Amino acid sequence: MESLAVRPIGGYFPLTLVQGKEYYPELIRLNTSRNALEYILILKGYTKVYFPYYTCEVLLEPLIRLNIPYQFYKINPNLEPILDFEVGPTECLLYTNYFGLKDAVLKQLKATIGNLIIDNAQAFFSRPLPYSDTFYSCRKFFGVPDGAYLQINTDDRLILEKDHSADRVGHLTRSIDYGIEHSYADFITNELCLKDNDIKSMSLLTQALLRGINYKECRNKRIENFKYLNDQLFLVNELELFLPEGVAAMMYPLLLLKRDIRSKLIAKKIFVPTYWPNVLKWTGYKTYEHQLARYMVCLPVDHRYSLNDMEYIVNVIKKII
Ligand SMILES: Cc1ncc(COP(=O)(O)O)c(C=O)c1O
């Protein structure tokens, strides 16, 4: 008689994770957000992409791979596109929802630019606008090795192989045992592993990790921490951008022109990333984008931190400036 049992019974216990719900169960699950961009470009067949100077260079990977021409565009001090060009009917504009703070402009852009691609890699909690092509990158907000979500305004789908992440979680597991600083080199190795990969669907491991997150708590923490930092720092912040409240932003962007506080913060073990080192290569010294990349420090507001931590950060900054 043929056995019906496919699933093994018994054996050792696998890792047990909380079986909750993903934040975007209805969206397409992919391995990285640069590949979500590639997914859109393949299905939409755009002939040219208007691409911000102020963004992460890995997003050029799909354009190079598909041999699609691109033209850089500038942003204004509100971090909105300077639209001194026309997006043709077979062309598209890629816009980054900077730090998750630009929800309001997305609707406007969507209404004026037919072929808009929204990069919500920095805006995990900003739900996609209906009928918009929008992608998310999970590890910018949570301890996962990879993973992206995509909403695409077409019923067409690519048939994809599934990714496997089991060999890329070393930095996440080791950080629990040894601390985050100890595993930083492994984190960088993982980032490099994500370069130039094929589009694949999200691994079961990443999906399982994403099911175990308490999204409500994570979102609320970000909102609370962001508000605290803004209340304390808005008077010194030279960013002209209006900072909305009640938004679960990725980070708190603090611009202090002509003052290098980044290295001083890092010396105090407040690790602030540079967004983005490639912008320093792509743009002239006097451009706004260059100034943002040079002087803006992005302070963490995520679920790892309490208001006490925010107070500590503010005190360190006030002593430095
Ligand atoms: C704004 C932005 N979009 C997209 C990406 C790419 O995300 P992923 O690594 O998931 O491809 C990055 C950087 O990694 C980014 O900073």
The ligand as an SDF file (V2000), in Angstrom:
LIG
                    3D

 16 16  0  0  0  0  0  0  0  0999 V2000
   15.6390   53.4530    0.4480 C   0  0  0  0  0  0  0  0  0  0  0  0
   16.1120   52.0640    0.1320 C   0  0  0  0  0  0  0  0  0  0  0  0
   15.3980   51.3320   -0.7400 N   0  0  0  0  0  0  0  0  0  0  0  0
   15.7640   50.0830   -1.0520 C   0  0  0  0  0  0  0  0  0  0  0  0
   16.9000   49.5050   -0.5190 C   0  0  0  0  0  0  0  0  0  0  0  0
   17.2590   48.1080   -0.9050 C   0  0  0  0  0  0  0  0  0  0  0  0
   16.6310   47.1880   -0.0510 O   0  0  0  0  0  0  0  0  0  0  0  0
   16.9980   45.6420   -0.1620 P   0  0  0  0  0  0  0  0  0  0  0  0
   18.3190   45.4730    0.5080 O   0  0  0  0  0  0  0  0  0  0  0  0
   15.8790   44.9110    0.5220 O   0  0  0  0  0  0  0  0  0  0  0  0
   17.0780   45.3080   -1.6060 O   0  0  0  0  0  0  0  0  0  0  0  0
   17.6800   50.2520    0.3740 C   0  0  0  0  0  0  0  0  0  0  0  0
   18.9480   49.7570    0.9560 C   0  0  0  0  0  0  0  0  0  0  0  0
   19.2440   48.6590    1.2010 O   0  0  0  0  0  0  0  0  0  0  0  0
   17.2700   51.5490    0.7230 C   0  0  0  0  0  0  0  0  0  0  0  0
   17.9770   52.2770    1.6000 O   0  0  0  0  0  0  0  0  0  0  0  0
  1  2  1  0
  2  3  1  0
  2 15  2  0
  3  4  2  0
  4  5  1  0
  5  6  1  0
  5 12  2  0
  6  7  1  0
  7  8  1  0
  8  9  2  0
  8 10  1  0
  8 11  1  0
 12 13  1  0
 12 15  1  0
 13 14  2  0
 15 16  1  0
M  END
$$$$
